[in-house]
Amino acid sequence: MKKKIPLFLFILLIFVSSFLLYTNNQNKYKDITNAAENYVTTGFFNEHKLYKIDKFHLIFSDNNESIMEVTGMEEKPPHKYTTYRLNMKKNKEGLWTVTKHTIQSPFK
């Protein structure tokens, strides 16, 4: 019986810490720049990952939809600068998600 109490407390601690990390990450997605930054700089299968972001430019925004341009250095060599246009939408919980992303041509 005494061996089960520390195991139960350990499992409870893991669940509580996981829940706190999850809610903290969800609150970050309520800010549009954090959601865009997370989308273009993270992800294991993200082929167009940026190493760092130099500029955010909000083109259009209303309460539920926005269009944002993000410029930064690519993670893959030769580390050229790229601009992405992100179409973003706010869901029912107030979290911003990317619905479409396109690579902007460097020649405008």
URKAWO-V722533 format. One record per residue. N is the residue number from 1. RES is the residue in one small letter. D_FIRST is the distance of its C-alpha to the first C-alpha in whole Angstrom. Layout:
# URKAWO-V722533
n=N res=RES d_first=D_FIRST
n=N res=RES d_first=D_FIRST
This chain:
# URKAWO-V722533
n=1 res=m d_first=0
n=2 res=k d_first=4
n=3 res=k d_first=5
n=4 res=k d_first=5
n=5 res=i d_first=7
n=6 res=p d_first=10
n=7 res=l d_first=10
n=8 res=f d_first=11
n=9 res=l d_first=13
n=10 res=f d_first=15
n=11 res=i d_first=16
n=12 res=l d_first=17
n=13 res=l d_first=19
n=14 res=i d_first=21
n=15 res=f d_first=22
n=16 res=v d_first=23
n=17 res=s d_first=25
n=18 res=s d_first=26
n=19 res=f d_first=27
n=20 res=l d_first=29
n=21 res=l d_first=31
n=22 res=y d_first=32
n=23 res=t d_first=33
n=24 res=n d_first=35
n=25 res=n d_first=37
n=26 res=q d_first=38
n=27 res=n d_first=40
n=28 res=k d_first=42
n=29 res=y d_first=43
n=30 res=k d_first=45
n=31 res=d d_first=47
n=32 res=i d_first=50
n=33 res=t d_first=50
n=34 res=n d_first=47
n=35 res=a d_first=46
n=36 res=a d_first=50
n=37 res=e d_first=49
n=38 res=n d_first=45
n=39 res=y d_first=47
n=40 res=v d_first=50
n=41 res=t d_first=48
n=42 res=t d_first=44
n=43 res=g d_first=43
n=44 res=f d_first=43
n=45 res=f d_first=46
n=46 res=n d_first=48
n=47 res=e d_first=51
n=48 res=h d_first=53
n=49 res=k d_first=51
n=50 res=l d_first=52
n=51 res=y d_first=51
n=52 res=k d_first=52
n=53 res=i d_first=54
n=54 res=d d_first=57
n=55 res=k d_first=58
n=56 res=f d_first=57
n=57 res=h d_first=60
n=58 res=l d_first=59
n=59 res=i d_first=62
n=60 res=f d_first=61
n=61 res=s d_first=59
n=62 res=d d_first=58
n=63 res=n d_first=55
n=64 res=n d_first=54
n=65 res=e d_first=55
n=66 res=s d_first=57
n=67 res=i d_first=58
n=68 res=m d_first=57
n=69 res=e d_first=59
n=70 res=v d_first=57
n=71 res=t d_first=58
n=72 res=g d_first=57
n=73 res=m d_first=57
n=74 res=e d_first=55
n=75 res=e d_first=53
n=76 res=k d_first=54
n=77 res=p d_first=57
n=78 res=p d_first=60
n=79 res=h d_first=58
n=80 res=k d_first=61
n=81 res=y d_first=61
n=82 res=t d_first=60
n=83 res=t d_first=60
n=84 res=y d_first=58
n=85 res=r d_first=59
n=86 res=l d_first=55
n=87 res=n d_first=56
n=88 res=m d_first=53
n=89 res=k d_first=52
n=90 res=k d_first=49
n=91 res=n d_first=47
n=92 res=k d_first=46
n=93 res=e d_first=43
n=94 res=g d_first=45
n=95 res=l d_first=44
n=96 res=w d_first=47
n=97 res=t d_first=47
n=98 res=v d_first=50
n=99 res=t d_first=52
n=100 res=k d_first=55
n=101 res=h d_first=55
n=102 res=t d_first=59
n=103 res=i d_first=60
n=104 res=q d_first=63
n=105 res=s d_first=66
n=106 res=p d_first=67
n=107 res=f d_first=71
n=108 res=k d_first=71
